[in-house]
Amino acid sequence: METFQKNTGTIVTFDTTGKDFYIKFTDYLKAANLKPNTIRSHVRRVKHLMNEANEDKLTTNQEHRARGFKVQKEDTDTIYLTGECLEVE
């Protein structure tokens, strides 16, 4: 998050974590050539942190719960080798 703040000039606090933050943050991660599921992991961590901050009464900001602050998901193909493929002759 420090690198994001430094490179974008965005100050991230519990109160500034909203739709504008979400757009800047996901655009920043996309520009860093991260895959959608990696971006999803980062957004999920932010949402989790915000939920905990709300529970601990550190903020009353609920913007992370809005539909626009959604977690994107991309289906992937899992490729694996069977035991037969791994046998050495």
PyMOL Python script that loads the backbone (N, CA, C, O; Angstrom):
from pymol import cmd

cmd.read_pdbstr("""\
ATOM      1  N   MET A   1       0.819  -1.181   0.000  1.00  0.00           N
ATOM      2  CA  MET A   1       0.000   0.000   0.000  1.00  0.00           C
ATOM      3  C   MET A   1       0.873   1.259   0.000  1.00  0.00           C
ATOM      4  O   MET A   1       0.490   2.284  -0.563  1.00  0.00           O
ATOM      5  N   GLU A   2       2.039   1.176   0.631  1.00  0.00           N
ATOM      6  CA  GLU A   2       2.939   2.330   0.647  1.00  0.00           C
ATOM      7  C   GLU A   2       3.385   2.689  -0.764  1.00  0.00           C
ATOM      8  O   GLU A   2       3.458   3.868  -1.113  1.00  0.00           O
ATOM      9  N   THR A   3       3.680   1.691  -1.567  1.00  0.00           N
ATOM     10  CA  THR A   3       4.110   1.947  -2.943  1.00  0.00           C
ATOM     11  C   THR A   3       2.978   2.586  -3.731  1.00  0.00           C
ATOM     12  O   THR A   3       3.209   3.517  -4.502  1.00  0.00           O
ATOM     13  N   PHE A   4       1.763   2.100  -3.546  1.00  0.00           N
ATOM     14  CA  PHE A   4       0.600   2.689  -4.206  1.00  0.00           C
ATOM     15  C   PHE A   4       0.457   4.159  -3.820  1.00  0.00           C
ATOM     16  O   PHE A   4       0.268   5.015  -4.684  1.00  0.00           O
ATOM     17  N   GLN A   5       0.546   4.447  -2.541  1.00  0.00           N
ATOM     18  CA  GLN A   5       0.416   5.830  -2.071  1.00  0.00           C
ATOM     19  C   GLN A   5       1.511   6.716  -2.658  1.00  0.00           C
ATOM     20  O   GLN A   5       1.247   7.828  -3.115  1.00  0.00           O
ATOM     21  N   LYS A   6       2.741   6.208  -2.640  1.00  0.00           N
ATOM     22  CA  LYS A   6       3.881   6.977  -3.132  1.00  0.00           C
ATOM     23  C   LYS A   6       3.760   7.243  -4.634  1.00  0.00           C
ATOM     24  O   LYS A   6       3.993   8.362  -5.090  1.00  0.00           O
ATOM     25  N   ASN A   7       3.400   6.220  -5.394  1.00  0.00           N
ATOM     26  CA  ASN A   7       3.349   6.349  -6.850  1.00  0.00           C
ATOM     27  C   ASN A   7       2.135   7.114  -7.362  1.00  0.00           C
ATOM     28  O   ASN A   7       2.185   7.696  -8.445  1.00  0.00           O
ATOM     29  N   THR A   8       1.044   7.122  -6.596  1.00  0.00           N
ATOM     30  CA  THR A   8      -0.167   7.796  -7.059  1.00  0.00           C
ATOM     31  C   THR A   8      -0.442   9.099  -6.323  1.00  0.00           C
ATOM     32  O   THR A   8      -1.285   9.889  -6.748  1.00  0.00           O
ATOM     33  N   GLY A   9       0.257   9.326  -5.234  1.00  0.00           N
ATOM     34  CA  GLY A   9       0.006  10.520  -4.448  1.00  0.00           C
ATOM     35  C   GLY A   9      -1.307  10.447  -3.682  1.00  0.00           C
ATOM     36  O   GLY A   9      -1.825  11.467  -3.229  1.00  0.00           O
ATOM     37  N   THR A  10      -1.838   9.249  -3.538  1.00  0.00           N
ATOM     38  CA  THR A  10      -3.102   9.031  -2.836  1.00  0.00           C
ATOM     39  C   THR A  10      -2.817   8.690  -1.381  1.00  0.00           C
ATOM     40  O   THR A  10      -2.010   7.808  -1.089  1.00  0.00           O
ATOM     41  N   ILE A  11      -3.477   9.386  -0.481  1.00  0.00           N
ATOM     42  CA  ILE A  11      -3.364   9.082   0.942  1.00  0.00           C
ATOM     43  C   ILE A  11      -4.482   8.100   1.292  1.00  0.00           C
ATOM     44  O   ILE A  11      -5.660   8.387   1.079  1.00  0.00           O
ATOM     45  N   VAL A  12      -4.105   6.949   1.826  1.00  0.00           N
ATOM     46  CA  VAL A  12      -5.090   5.916   2.154  1.00  0.00           C
ATOM     47  C   VAL A  12      -5.302   5.880   3.664  1.00  0.00           C
ATOM     48  O   VAL A  12      -4.374   5.636   4.435  1.00  0.00           O
ATOM     49  N   THR A  13      -6.535   6.128   4.061  1.00  0.00           N
ATOM     50  CA  THR A  13      -6.944   6.015   5.454  1.00  0.00           C
ATOM     51  C   THR A  13      -8.246   5.236   5.483  1.00  0.00           C
ATOM     52  O   THR A  13      -8.810   4.931   4.432  1.00  0.00           O
ATOM     53  N   PHE A  14      -8.728   4.913   6.670  1.00  0.00           N
ATOM     54  CA  PHE A  14     -10.017   4.234   6.766  1.00  0.00           C
ATOM     55  C   PHE A  14     -11.120   5.087   6.141  1.00  0.00           C
ATOM     56  O   PHE A  14     -12.040   4.561   5.514  1.00  0.00           O
ATOM     57  N   ASP A  15     -11.024   6.388   6.314  1.00  0.00           N
ATOM     58  CA  ASP A  15     -12.080   7.269   5.817  1.00  0.00           C
ATOM     59  C   ASP A  15     -11.993   7.551   4.321  1.00  0.00           C
ATOM     60  O   ASP A  15     -12.987   7.958   3.720  1.00  0.00           O
ATOM     61  N   THR A  16     -10.827   7.344   3.703  1.00  0.00           N
ATOM     62  CA  THR A  16     -10.700   7.594   2.262  1.00  0.00           C
ATOM     63  C   THR A  16     -10.863   6.331   1.436  1.00  0.00           C
ATOM     64  O   THR A  16     -10.747   6.374   0.212  1.00  0.00           O
ATOM     65  N   THR A  17     -11.131   5.209   2.086  1.00  0.00           N
ATOM     66  CA  THR A  17     -11.286   3.940   1.370  1.00  0.00           C
ATOM     67  C   THR A  17     -12.720   3.822   0.878  1.00  0.00           C
ATOM     68  O   THR A  17     -13.602   3.310   1.567  1.00  0.00           O
ATOM     69  N   GLY A  18     -12.918   4.313  -0.340  1.00  0.00           N
ATOM     70  CA  GLY A  18     -14.237   4.306  -0.956  1.00  0.00           C
ATOM     71  C   GLY A  18     -14.120   4.010  -2.439  1.00  0.00           C
ATOM     72  O   GLY A  18     -13.148   3.404  -2.888  1.00  0.00           O
ATOM     73  N   LYS A  19     -15.121   4.445  -3.197  1.00  0.00           N
ATOM     74  CA  LYS A  19     -15.169   4.151  -4.625  1.00  0.00           C
ATOM     75  C   LYS A  19     -13.982   4.757  -5.379  1.00  0.00           C
ATOM     76  O   LYS A  19     -13.389   4.100  -6.235  1.00  0.00           O
ATOM     77  N   ASP A  20     -13.636   6.014  -5.063  1.00  0.00           N
ATOM     78  CA  ASP A  20     -12.496   6.648  -5.738  1.00  0.00           C
ATOM     79  C   ASP A  20     -11.206   5.871  -5.478  1.00  0.00           C
ATOM     80  O   ASP A  20     -10.409   5.647  -6.390  1.00  0.00           O
ATOM     81  N   PHE A  21     -11.012   5.462  -4.216  1.00  0.00           N
ATOM     82  CA  PHE A  21      -9.846   4.649  -3.875  1.00  0.00           C
ATOM     83  C   PHE A  21      -9.863   3.354  -4.666  1.00  0.00           C
ATOM     84  O   PHE A  21      -8.846   2.960  -5.237  1.00  0.00           O
ATOM     85  N   TYR A  22     -11.011   2.689  -4.705  1.00  0.00           N
ATOM     86  CA  TYR A  22     -11.140   1.405  -5.405  1.00  0.00           C
ATOM     87  C   TYR A  22     -10.723   1.541  -6.866  1.00  0.00           C
ATOM     88  O   TYR A  22      -9.969   0.716  -7.381  1.00  0.00           O
ATOM     89  N   ILE A  23     -11.215   2.584  -7.530  1.00  0.00           N
ATOM     90  CA  ILE A  23     -10.899   2.786  -8.949  1.00  0.00           C
ATOM     91  C   ILE A  23      -9.403   3.037  -9.133  1.00  0.00           C
ATOM     92  O   ILE A  23      -8.775   2.426  -9.998  1.00  0.00           O
ATOM     93  N   LYS A  24      -8.836   3.921  -8.335  1.00  0.00           N
ATOM     94  CA  LYS A  24      -7.399   4.218  -8.448  1.00  0.00           C
ATOM     95  C   LYS A  24      -6.557   2.990  -8.130  1.00  0.00           C
ATOM     96  O   LYS A  24      -5.575   2.706  -8.817  1.00  0.00           O
ATOM     97  N   PHE A  25      -6.944   2.262  -7.084  1.00  0.00           N
ATOM     98  CA  PHE A  25      -6.177   1.094  -6.650  1.00  0.00           C
ATOM     99  C   PHE A  25      -6.208  -0.014  -7.698  1.00  0.00           C
ATOM    100  O   PHE A  25      -5.166  -0.579  -8.028  1.00  0.00           O
ATOM    101  N   THR A  26      -7.390  -0.329  -8.223  1.00  0.00           N
ATOM    102  CA  THR A  26      -7.473  -1.398  -9.225  1.00  0.00           C
ATOM    103  C   THR A  26      -6.804  -0.978 -10.535  1.00  0.00           C
ATOM    104  O   THR A  26      -6.183  -1.806 -11.201  1.00  0.00           O
ATOM    105  N   ASP A  27      -6.922   0.297 -10.910  1.00  0.00           N
ATOM    106  CA  ASP A  27      -6.219   0.774 -12.107  1.00  0.00           C
ATOM    107  C   ASP A  27      -4.710   0.659 -11.925  1.00  0.00           C
ATOM    108  O   ASP A  27      -3.994   0.283 -12.853  1.00  0.00           O
ATOM    109  N   TYR A  28      -4.234   0.983 -10.735  1.00  0.00           N
ATOM    110  CA  TYR A  28      -2.806   0.880 -10.421  1.00  0.00           C
ATOM    111  C   TYR A  28      -2.331  -0.571 -10.526  1.00  0.00           C
ATOM    112  O   TYR A  28      -1.269  -0.841 -11.087  1.00  0.00           O
ATOM    113  N   LEU A  29      -3.116  -1.496  -9.988  1.00  0.00           N
ATOM    114  CA  LEU A  29      -2.743  -2.908 -10.034  1.00  0.00           C
ATOM    115  C   LEU A  29      -2.791  -3.445 -11.460  1.00  0.00           C
ATOM    116  O   LEU A  29      -1.952  -4.260 -11.844  1.00  0.00           O
ATOM    117  N   LYS A  30      -3.767  -2.993 -12.245  1.00  0.00           N
ATOM    118  CA  LYS A  30      -3.843  -3.407 -13.656  1.00  0.00           C
ATOM    119  C   LYS A  30      -2.637  -2.890 -14.428  1.00  0.00           C
ATOM    120  O   LYS A  30      -2.076  -3.602 -15.261  1.00  0.00           O
ATOM    121  N   ALA A  31      -2.237  -1.647 -14.150  1.00  0.00           N
ATOM    122  CA  ALA A  31      -1.074  -1.053 -14.819  1.00  0.00           C
ATOM    123  C   ALA A  31       0.210  -1.795 -14.460  1.00  0.00           C
ATOM    124  O   ALA A  31       1.179  -1.778 -15.218  1.00  0.00           O
ATOM    125  N   ALA A  32       0.208  -2.447 -13.298  1.00  0.00           N
ATOM    126  CA  ALA A  32       1.359  -3.243 -12.876  1.00  0.00           C
ATOM    127  C   ALA A  32       1.311  -4.641 -13.488  1.00  0.00           C
ATOM    128  O   ALA A  32       2.106  -5.508 -13.126  1.00  0.00           O
ATOM    129  N   ASN A  33       0.383  -4.857 -14.410  1.00  0.00           N
ATOM    130  CA  ASN A  33       0.207  -6.124 -15.135  1.00  0.00           C
ATOM    131  C   ASN A  33      -0.148  -7.307 -14.240  1.00  0.00           C
ATOM    132  O   ASN A  33       0.231  -8.444 -14.522  1.00  0.00           O
ATOM    133  N   LEU A  34      -0.874  -7.034 -13.166  1.00  0.00           N
ATOM    134  CA  LEU A  34      -1.329  -8.128 -12.307  1.00  0.00           C
ATOM    135  C   LEU A  34      -2.570  -8.766 -12.909  1.00  0.00           C
ATOM    136  O   LEU A  34      -3.382  -8.095 -13.546  1.00  0.00           O
ATOM    137  N   LYS A  35      -2.705 -10.040 -12.706  1.00  0.00           N
ATOM    138  CA  LYS A  35      -3.850 -10.794 -13.221  1.00  0.00           C
ATOM    139  C   LYS A  35      -5.094 -10.479 -12.394  1.00  0.00           C
ATOM    140  O   LYS A  35      -4.981 -10.093 -11.230  1.00  0.00           O
ATOM    141  N   PRO A  36      -6.285 -10.643 -12.987  1.00  0.00           N
ATOM    142  CA  PRO A  36      -7.527 -10.342 -12.272  1.00  0.00           C
ATOM    143  C   PRO A  36      -7.666 -11.040 -10.922  1.00  0.00           C
ATOM    144  O   PRO A  36      -8.150 -10.427  -9.971  1.00  0.00           O
ATOM    145  N   ASN A  37      -7.262 -12.283 -10.811  1.00  0.00           N
ATOM    146  CA  ASN A  37      -7.413 -12.986  -9.536  1.00  0.00           C
ATOM    147  C   ASN A  37      -6.435 -12.470  -8.476  1.00  0.00           C
ATOM    148  O   ASN A  37      -6.725 -12.550  -7.282  1.00  0.00           O
ATOM    149  N   THR A  38      -5.295 -11.949  -8.895  1.00  0.00           N
ATOM    150  CA  THR A  38      -4.360 -11.329  -7.951  1.00  0.00           C
ATOM    151  C   THR A  38      -4.939 -10.007  -7.461  1.00  0.00           C
ATOM    152  O   THR A  38      -4.868  -9.694  -6.273  1.00  0.00           O
ATOM    153  N   ILE A  39      -5.510  -9.238  -8.377  1.00  0.00           N
ATOM    154  CA  ILE A  39      -6.168  -7.991  -8.006  1.00  0.00           C
ATOM    155  C   ILE A  39      -7.316  -8.294  -7.049  1.00  0.00           C
ATOM    156  O   ILE A  39      -7.522  -7.579  -6.068  1.00  0.00           O
ATOM    157  N   ARG A  40      -8.050  -9.342  -7.336  1.00  0.00           N
ATOM    158  CA  ARG A  40      -9.148  -9.772  -6.479  1.00  0.00           C
ATOM    159  C   ARG A  40      -8.657 -10.042  -5.053  1.00  0.00           C
ATOM    160  O   ARG A  40      -9.315  -9.661  -4.085  1.00  0.00           O
ATOM    161  N   SER A  41      -7.516 -10.691  -4.929  1.00  0.00           N
ATOM    162  CA  SER A  41      -6.947 -10.979  -3.606  1.00  0.00           C
ATOM    163  C   SER A  41      -6.628  -9.695  -2.847  1.00  0.00           C
ATOM    164  O   SER A  41      -6.888  -9.598  -1.648  1.00  0.00           O
ATOM    165  N   HIS A  42      -6.069  -8.718  -3.542  1.00  0.00           N
ATOM    166  CA  HIS A  42      -5.741  -7.440  -2.898  1.00  0.00           C
ATOM    167  C   HIS A  42      -7.008  -6.717  -2.450  1.00  0.00           C
ATOM    168  O   HIS A  42      -7.053  -6.172  -1.347  1.00  0.00           O
ATOM    169  N   VAL A  43      -8.036  -6.708  -3.295  1.00  0.00           N
ATOM    170  CA  VAL A  43      -9.291  -6.042  -2.945  1.00  0.00           C
ATOM    171  C   VAL A  43      -9.954  -6.754  -1.765  1.00  0.00           C
ATOM    172  O   VAL A  43     -10.497  -6.106  -0.870  1.00  0.00           O
ATOM    173  N   ARG A  44      -9.907  -8.072  -1.768  1.00  0.00           N
ATOM    174  CA  ARG A  44     -10.482  -8.830  -0.650  1.00  0.00           C
ATOM    175  C   ARG A  44      -9.778  -8.492   0.658  1.00  0.00           C
ATOM    176  O   ARG A  44     -10.428  -8.397   1.700  1.00  0.00           O
ATOM    177  N   ARG A  45      -8.461  -8.309   0.621  1.00  0.00           N
ATOM    178  CA  ARG A  45      -7.722  -7.943   1.836  1.00  0.00           C
ATOM    179  C   ARG A  45      -8.150  -6.565   2.350  1.00  0.00           C
ATOM    180  O   ARG A  45      -8.316  -6.361   3.553  1.00  0.00           O
ATOM    181  N   VAL A  46      -8.324  -5.630   1.420  1.00  0.00           N
ATOM    182  CA  VAL A  46      -8.776  -4.290   1.813  1.00  0.00           C
ATOM    183  C   VAL A  46     -10.167  -4.374   2.447  1.00  0.00           C
ATOM    184  O   VAL A  46     -10.415  -3.770   3.490  1.00  0.00           O
ATOM    185  N   LYS A  47     -11.069  -5.123   1.812  1.00  0.00           N
ATOM    186  CA  LYS A  47     -12.423  -5.272   2.350  1.00  0.00           C
ATOM    187  C   LYS A  47     -12.394  -5.920   3.738  1.00  0.00           C
ATOM    188  O   LYS A  47     -13.127  -5.509   4.637  1.00  0.00           O
ATOM    189  N   HIS A  48     -11.550  -6.923   3.899  1.00  0.00           N
ATOM    190  CA  HIS A  48     -11.425  -7.604   5.198  1.00  0.00           C
ATOM    191  C   HIS A  48     -10.901  -6.628   6.257  1.00  0.00           C
ATOM    192  O   HIS A  48     -11.417  -6.576   7.373  1.00  0.00           O
ATOM    193  N   LEU A  49      -9.884  -5.864   5.898  1.00  0.00           N
ATOM    194  CA  LEU A  49      -9.321  -4.881   6.822  1.00  0.00           C
ATOM    195  C   LEU A  49     -10.373  -3.842   7.214  1.00  0.00           C
ATOM    196  O   LEU A  49     -10.477  -3.465   8.382  1.00  0.00           O
ATOM    197  N   MET A  50     -11.144  -3.388   6.242  1.00  0.00           N
ATOM    198  CA  MET A  50     -12.188  -2.400   6.528  1.00  0.00           C
ATOM    199  C   MET A  50     -13.281  -2.993   7.416  1.00  0.00           C
ATOM    200  O   MET A  50     -13.796  -2.308   8.300  1.00  0.00           O
ATOM    201  N   ASN A  51     -13.634  -4.246   7.193  1.00  0.00           N
ATOM    202  CA  ASN A  51     -14.633  -4.894   8.058  1.00  0.00           C
ATOM    203  C   ASN A  51     -14.136  -4.972   9.500  1.00  0.00           C
ATOM    204  O   ASN A  51     -14.890  -4.715  10.439  1.00  0.00           O
ATOM    205  N   GLU A  52     -12.863  -5.328   9.668  1.00  0.00           N
ATOM    206  CA  GLU A  52     -12.291  -5.387  11.013  1.00  0.00           C
ATOM    207  C   GLU A  52     -12.226  -4.006  11.655  1.00  0.00           C
ATOM    208  O   GLU A  52     -12.492  -3.858  12.848  1.00  0.00           O
ATOM    209  N   ALA A  53     -11.873  -2.997  10.865  1.00  0.00           N
ATOM    210  CA  ALA A  53     -11.811  -1.630  11.384  1.00  0.00           C
ATOM    211  C   ALA A  53     -13.194  -1.166  11.840  1.00  0.00           C
ATOM    212  O   ALA A  53     -13.315  -0.458  12.841  1.00  0.00           O
ATOM    213  N   ASN A  54     -14.232  -1.562  11.110  1.00  0.00           N
ATOM    214  CA  ASN A  54     -15.594  -1.233  11.513  1.00  0.00           C
ATOM    215  C   ASN A  54     -15.972  -1.945  12.806  1.00  0.00           C
ATOM    216  O   ASN A  54     -16.558  -1.340  13.703  1.00  0.00           O
ATOM    217  N   GLU A  55     -15.641  -3.215  12.902  1.00  0.00           N
ATOM    218  CA  GLU A  55     -15.951  -3.990  14.110  1.00  0.00           C
ATOM    219  C   GLU A  55     -15.227  -3.426  15.331  1.00  0.00           C
ATOM    220  O   GLU A  55     -15.773  -3.415  16.434  1.00  0.00           O
ATOM    221  N   ASP A  56     -13.989  -2.955  15.127  1.00  0.00           N
ATOM    222  CA  ASP A  56     -13.199  -2.402  16.227  1.00  0.00           C
ATOM    223  C   ASP A  56     -13.495  -0.920  16.470  1.00  0.00           C
ATOM    224  O   ASP A  56     -12.841  -0.272  17.288  1.00  0.00           O
ATOM    225  N   LYS A  57     -14.488  -0.396  15.751  1.00  0.00           N
ATOM    226  CA  LYS A  57     -14.929   0.998  15.899  1.00  0.00           C
ATOM    227  C   LYS A  57     -13.812   2.005  15.593  1.00  0.00           C
ATOM    228  O   LYS A  57     -13.741   3.070  16.204  1.00  0.00           O
ATOM    229  N   LEU A  58     -12.943   1.651  14.638  1.00  0.00           N
ATOM    230  CA  LEU A  58     -11.894   2.570  14.209  1.00  0.00           C
ATOM    231  C   LEU A  58     -12.396   3.509  13.120  1.00  0.00           C
ATOM    232  O   LEU A  58     -11.796   4.551  12.860  1.00  0.00           O
ATOM    233  N   THR A  59     -13.506   3.129  12.486  1.00  0.00           N
ATOM    234  CA  THR A  59     -14.124   3.943  11.445  1.00  0.00           C
ATOM    235  C   THR A  59     -15.601   3.593  11.345  1.00  0.00           C
ATOM    236  O   THR A  59     -16.044   2.537  11.798  1.00  0.00           O
ATOM    237  N   THR A  60     -16.346   4.504  10.742  1.00  0.00           N
ATOM    238  CA  THR A  60     -17.754   4.228  10.452  1.00  0.00           C
ATOM    239  C   THR A  60     -17.970   4.144   8.945  1.00  0.00           C
ATOM    240  O   THR A  60     -19.101   3.988   8.485  1.00  0.00           O
ATOM    241  N   ASN A  61     -16.890   4.247   8.181  1.00  0.00           N
ATOM    242  CA  ASN A  61     -16.952   4.209   6.722  1.00  0.00           C
ATOM    243  C   ASN A  61     -17.450   2.837   6.254  1.00  0.00           C
ATOM    244  O   ASN A  61     -16.869   1.808   6.599  1.00  0.00           O
ATOM    245  N   GLN A  62     -18.523   2.831   5.471  1.00  0.00           N
ATOM    246  CA  GLN A  62     -19.114   1.592   4.964  1.00  0.00           C
ATOM    247  C   GLN A  62     -19.026   1.486   3.439  1.00  0.00           C
ATOM    248  O   GLN A  62     -19.636   0.594   2.850  1.00  0.00           O
ATOM    249  N   GLU A  63     -18.278   2.381   2.797  1.00  0.00           N
ATOM    250  CA  GLU A  63     -18.229   2.414   1.334  1.00  0.00           C
ATOM    251  C   GLU A  63     -17.681   1.125   0.725  1.00  0.00           C
ATOM    252  O   GLU A  63     -18.011   0.795  -0.414  1.00  0.00           O
ATOM    253  N   HIS A  64     -16.860   0.403   1.456  1.00  0.00           N
ATOM    254  CA  HIS A  64     -16.293  -0.844   0.938  1.00  0.00           C
ATOM    255  C   HIS A  64     -17.360  -1.930   0.762  1.00  0.00           C
ATOM    256  O   HIS A  64     -17.100  -2.955   0.131  1.00  0.00           O
ATOM    257  N   ARG A  65     -18.539  -1.715   1.308  1.00  0.00           N
ATOM    258  CA  ARG A  65     -19.632  -2.686   1.189  1.00  0.00           C
ATOM    259  C   ARG A  65     -20.540  -2.413  -0.001  1.00  0.00           C
ATOM    260  O   ARG A  65     -21.444  -3.202  -0.276  1.00  0.00           O
ATOM    261  N   ALA A  66     -20.321  -1.320  -0.707  1.00  0.00           N
ATOM    262  CA  ALA A  66     -21.145  -0.956  -1.861  1.00  0.00           C
ATOM    263  C   ALA A  66     -20.908  -1.921  -3.021  1.00  0.00           C
ATOM    264  O   ALA A  66     -19.858  -2.556  -3.116  1.00  0.00           O
ATOM    265  N   ARG A  67     -21.902  -2.016  -3.895  1.00  0.00           N
ATOM    266  CA  ARG A  67     -21.788  -2.909  -5.059  1.00  0.00           C
ATOM    267  C   ARG A  67     -20.618  -2.534  -5.956  1.00  0.00           C
ATOM    268  O   ARG A  67     -19.999  -3.406  -6.566  1.00  0.00           O
ATOM    269  N   GLY A  68     -20.311  -1.242  -6.042  1.00  0.00           N
ATOM    270  CA  GLY A  68     -19.211  -0.795  -6.894  1.00  0.00           C
ATOM    271  C   GLY A  68     -17.841  -1.219  -6.406  1.00  0.00           C
ATOM    272  O   GLY A  68     -16.871  -1.193  -7.162  1.00  0.00           O
ATOM    273  N   PHE A  69     -17.760  -1.603  -5.162  1.00  0.00           N
ATOM    274  CA  PHE A  69     -16.498  -2.039  -4.552  1.00  0.00           C
ATOM    275  C   PHE A  69     -16.499  -3.564  -4.578  1.00  0.00           C
ATOM    276  O   PHE A  69     -16.423  -4.222  -3.541  1.00  0.00           O
ATOM    277  N   LYS A  70     -16.586  -4.107  -5.792  1.00  0.00           N
ATOM    278  CA  LYS A  70     -16.750  -5.546  -5.916  1.00  0.00           C
ATOM    279  C   LYS A  70     -15.439  -6.251  -6.225  1.00  0.00           C
ATOM    280  O   LYS A  70     -14.464  -5.650  -6.676  1.00  0.00           O
ATOM    281  N   VAL A  71     -15.460  -7.512  -5.971  1.00  0.00           N
ATOM    282  CA  VAL A  71     -14.290  -8.345  -6.176  1.00  0.00           C
ATOM    283  C   VAL A  71     -14.449  -9.087  -7.494  1.00  0.00           C
ATOM    284  O   VAL A  71     -15.330  -9.936  -7.634  1.00  0.00           O
ATOM    285  N   GLN A  72     -13.593  -8.765  -8.462  1.00  0.00           N
ATOM    286  CA  GLN A  72     -13.646  -9.415  -9.769  1.00  0.00           C
ATOM    287  C   GLN A  72     -13.035 -10.809  -9.691  1.00  0.00           C
ATOM    288  O   GLN A  72     -12.088 -11.043  -8.940  1.00  0.00           O
ATOM    289  N   LYS A  73     -13.583 -11.722 -10.469  1.00  0.00           N
ATOM    290  CA  LYS A  73     -13.051 -13.081 -10.490  1.00  0.00           C
ATOM    291  C   LYS A  73     -12.926 -13.549 -11.933  1.00  0.00           C
ATOM    292  O   LYS A  73     -13.782 -13.272 -12.774  1.00  0.00           O
ATOM    293  N   GLU A  74     -11.850 -14.256 -12.195  1.00  0.00           N
ATOM    294  CA  GLU A  74     -11.636 -14.817 -13.519  1.00  0.00           C
ATOM    295  C   GLU A  74     -11.464 -16.324 -13.367  1.00  0.00           C
ATOM    296  O   GLU A  74     -10.669 -16.780 -12.544  1.00  0.00           O
ATOM    297  N   ASP A  75     -12.199 -17.091 -14.151  1.00  0.00           N
ATOM    298  CA  ASP A  75     -12.057 -18.544 -14.115  1.00  0.00           C
ATOM    299  C   ASP A  75     -10.706 -18.931 -14.701  1.00  0.00           C
ATOM    300  O   ASP A  75     -10.241 -18.340 -15.676  1.00  0.00           O
ATOM    301  N   THR A  76     -10.090 -19.928 -14.091  1.00  0.00           N
ATOM    302  CA  THR A  76      -8.788 -20.395 -14.569  1.00  0.00           C
ATOM    303  C   THR A  76      -8.861 -21.879 -14.863  1.00  0.00           C
ATOM    304  O   THR A  76      -9.725 -22.587 -14.347  1.00  0.00           O
ATOM    305  N   ASP A  77      -7.953 -22.337 -15.689  1.00  0.00           N
ATOM    306  CA  ASP A  77      -7.835 -23.764 -15.980  1.00  0.00           C
ATOM    307  C   ASP A  77      -6.698 -24.314 -15.137  1.00  0.00           C
ATOM    308  O   ASP A  77      -5.561 -23.853 -15.234  1.00  0.00           O
ATOM    309  N   THR A  78      -7.008 -25.295 -14.318  1.00  0.00           N
ATOM    310  CA  THR A  78      -5.987 -25.913 -13.491  1.00  0.00           C
ATOM    311  C   THR A  78      -5.395 -27.083 -14.265  1.00  0.00           C
ATOM    312  O   THR A  78      -6.115 -27.992 -14.680  1.00  0.00           O
ATOM    313  N   ILE A  79      -4.098 -27.054 -14.454  1.00  0.00           N
ATOM    314  CA  ILE A  79      -3.410 -28.113 -15.197  1.00  0.00           C
ATOM    315  C   ILE A  79      -2.487 -28.826 -14.226  1.00  0.00           C
ATOM    316  O   ILE A  79      -1.709 -28.196 -13.510  1.00  0.00           O
ATOM    317  N   TYR A  80      -2.582 -30.126 -14.210  1.00  0.00           N
ATOM    318  CA  TYR A  80      -1.731 -30.896 -13.312  1.00  0.00           C
ATOM    319  C   TYR A  80      -1.341 -32.198 -14.005  1.00  0.00           C
ATOM    320  O   TYR A  80      -1.981 -32.630 -14.964  1.00  0.00           O
ATOM    321  N   LEU A  81      -0.286 -32.804 -13.501  1.00  0.00           N
ATOM    322  CA  LEU A  81       0.201 -34.065 -14.033  1.00  0.00           C
ATOM    323  C   LEU A  81      -0.297 -35.202 -13.153  1.00  0.00           C
ATOM    324  O   LEU A  81      -0.380 -35.071 -11.932  1.00  0.00           O
ATOM    325  N   THR A  82      -0.625 -36.316 -13.790  1.00  0.00           N
ATOM    326  CA  THR A  82      -1.038 -37.496 -13.041  1.00  0.00           C
ATOM    327  C   THR A  82       0.203 -38.262 -12.615  1.00  0.00           C
ATOM    328  O   THR A  82       1.307 -37.965 -13.073  1.00  0.00           O
ATOM    329  N   GLY A  83       0.031 -39.231 -11.753  1.00  0.00           N
ATOM    330  CA  GLY A  83       1.131 -40.071 -11.321  1.00  0.00           C
ATOM    331  C   GLY A  83       1.790 -40.782 -12.490  1.00  0.00           C
ATOM    332  O   GLY A  83       3.010 -40.945 -12.510  1.00  0.00           O
ATOM    333  N   GLU A  84       0.995 -41.207 -13.462  1.00  0.00           N
ATOM    334  CA  GLU A  84       1.538 -41.880 -14.640  1.00  0.00           C
ATOM    335  C   GLU A  84       2.460 -40.958 -15.435  1.00  0.00           C
ATOM    336  O   GLU A  84       3.488 -41.403 -15.946  1.00  0.00           O
ATOM    337  N   CYS A  85       2.111 -39.704 -15.541  1.00  0.00           N
ATOM    338  CA  CYS A  85       2.931 -38.746 -16.291  1.00  0.00           C
ATOM    339  C   CYS A  85       4.254 -38.493 -15.583  1.00  0.00           C
ATOM    340  O   CYS A  85       5.244 -38.149 -16.228  1.00  0.00           O
ATOM    341  N   LEU A  86       4.284 -38.657 -14.282  1.00  0.00           N
ATOM    342  CA  LEU A  86       5.483 -38.372 -13.518  1.00  0.00           C
ATOM    343  C   LEU A  86       6.439 -39.563 -13.399  1.00  0.00           C
ATOM    344  O   LEU A  86       7.582 -39.408 -12.971  1.00  0.00           O
ATOM    345  N   GLU A  87       5.971 -40.733 -13.775  1.00  0.00           N
ATOM    346  CA  GLU A  87       6.826 -41.921 -13.670  1.00  0.00           C
ATOM    347  C   GLU A  87       8.005 -41.819 -14.618  1.00  0.00           C
ATOM    348  O   GLU A  87       7.853 -41.435 -15.778  1.00  0.00           O
ATOM    349  N   VAL A  88       9.151 -42.156 -14.128  1.00  0.00           N
ATOM    350  CA  VAL A  88      10.386 -42.112 -14.910  1.00  0.00           C
ATOM    351  C   VAL A  88      10.722 -43.531 -15.316  1.00  0.00           C
ATOM    352  O   VAL A  88      10.654 -44.447 -14.497  1.00  0.00           O
ATOM    353  N   GLU A  89      11.080 -43.717 -16.559  1.00  0.00           N
ATOM    354  CA  GLU A  89      11.430 -45.066 -17.030  1.00  0.00           C
ATOM    355  C   GLU A  89      12.897 -45.305 -16.940  1.00  0.00           C
ATOM    356  O   GLU A  89      13.370 -46.385 -17.293  1.00  0.00           O
TER     357      GLU A  89
END
""", "prot")
cmd.dss("prot")
cmd.show_as("cartoon", "prot")
cmd.util.cbc("prot")
cmd.orient("prot")
